[in-house]
Amino acid sequence: MKVFISWSGNVSRAIADLLHEYLPYVVQSLKPFVSSVDIRTGARWSDVVAHELKDSEYGIVCLTPYNISKPWINFEAGALSNAIGRSYVSPILFNVKPAHIQGPLSQFQAASWNESGIYSLLSSINNRLAQQEQLDEERLHKTFKV
């Protein structure tokens, strides 16, 4: 499953890069996309981002106090949510309270950047996988703890 990870700003980018590397270690069938890592030099970044937004089945939006109201974050969240019949969008909150989320992102259940929030995110992603690709709850939890 393709997972689009959206970011804006240095802290948000660091979180996105960490998730890009980490997610496939826990749930091996995931194919995360982060623009800072996955767009090759010379590529038309807008075309690549548009293609990835269209093909992703799950979106993670890395929110910080810096970017919570930035237009680009809201654009990507809106594009991800357009495929709502097959897409999920999870804002991940770093030093942001759920009550501070406005606009398109407020319609999605958010997770905090802490142990329980990250596990909740992983569990949600795992549950969206095809049955044969899902990890059972015990294996997911043990892998997460490692």
Helices and strands as residue ranges (DSSP letters): E 2-6, H 10-26, E 31-33, H 35-38, H 45-55, E 58-63, H 71-81, E 88-93, G 98-100, G 103-107, E 111-112, H 115-128, G 131-133, H 137-145
